[in-house]
């Protein structure tokens, strides 16, 4: 599909989905990354007067905020900032510490940041009668690279059928700042964290497998294992049939 046609179709789809549910606009978390940047610009196209970007730093890299501000400034996207550092610290002080193995404790703390952002977005959206737009793409959804009831807890996922490479192409077409496009993809959950290092595979290899089914055996096995292990994230909680 022609990239301009894709941009227009996504814009129209966003507008139709939101208005058909009786909502007035869209709230989107702007992280400074490429996915949220593309999403925010599409939302701004769909709702020029009713798009709100929310920056939610939580012990974050200062570059995240700088890139988010650069995007918002270039595209005239209204923003609010909700600093979550103190909320996060205070909640950790109240939560029980089960002295789990380091990897599990680290993951729980990282997921807590993402879930606090979800709560923040919905609090704002509820007041404005907006929908919460999520920046998840097809690559991440396929292998479950998102936090359940965190960045996966949204009302609408406009990029959900685009692999990472397609999001990058769309970013170039939309005029997203080059420093955002070229930045190594990262959820910004801890110092030096990158998506590809955490997943153990490149987006290029993941995209190729999704689109063509082609991958070296080692990569194929890893992707299939990640997909199977994250199936619960892509479905509603199971309930008994009786």
C-alpha positions, 0 to 999 in steps of 0.5 A, a space after each residue: 500500500 502506498 505510504 500516503 494512502 496508509 497514513 490517510 486510511 489510518 487517520 480515517 480509521 482512528 477518527 471513525 473508531 473514536 467517534 463511533 464510540 461517542 468519544 471526543 478525542 484521544 489521549 496518547 502517551 508520548 515517550 520519545 520513541 518512534 512508535 508513540 511519535 507516529 501514533 501521536 502524529 496520526 492522532 493529531 491528524 485525526 483530531 486536530 483540536 482533541 489530541 492530548 499527549 502525556 509525558 510520564 517520566 519515571 526515573 527516565 532518561 532525560 533524552 526521552 523527555 527532550 525527544 517527546 518535547 521536540 515531537 510535540 513542538 514540531 507538530 503542535 501537539 498539546 501536552 501535559 507532564 505527569 512525573 511518576 517518580 515519587 508515586 513509584 517510589 512511594 508505592 514500592 515502599 508500601 508493596 511487600 518485598 518477597 525477596 524474589 530472584 533478581 530477574 523477577 524482582 527487576 521485571 516486576 519493578 519495570 512493569 510497575 512503571 508501565 502500569 502506573 502510566 496506564 492508570 494515568 492515561 485512563 484518569 485523564 481520558 475519563 475526565 475528557 471523554 477521550 479514548 486511550 490510544 496505544 502504540 503497540 505494533 504487530 512485531 511486539 504484539 506477536 511475541 508479547 513484548 508489552 506489559 499486560 494491563 500496562 502499555 497493552 491496556 488501551 482502547 485502540 491500537 492503530 499501529 497493531 497491523 504494522 511491523 516495526 519496519 513499516 512503522 519506521 517507514 511511516 515515521 519518515 513519511 510523516 516527518 518525525 524528527 530524525 533523532 527519534 527515528 534513528 534512536 535504538 528502540 527502547 521502552 526506557 525502563 532502565 538505564 541502557 535498556 533496548 528492545 532488541 537486546 531484551 528480546 534477543 532478536 532483531 526487529 529486522 529478523 522478527 519482521 521478516 518472519 512475520 511477513 514471510 515465515 522465513 527465519 533461521 531455525 534458532 530465530 524461528 524457535 525463539 519467536 515461536 516460544 515467545 509467542 506461545 509464552 505470551 498467548 495469555 496477553 492477547 486474549 481475555 482472561 479464561 472463564 469456566 464454560 459451566 
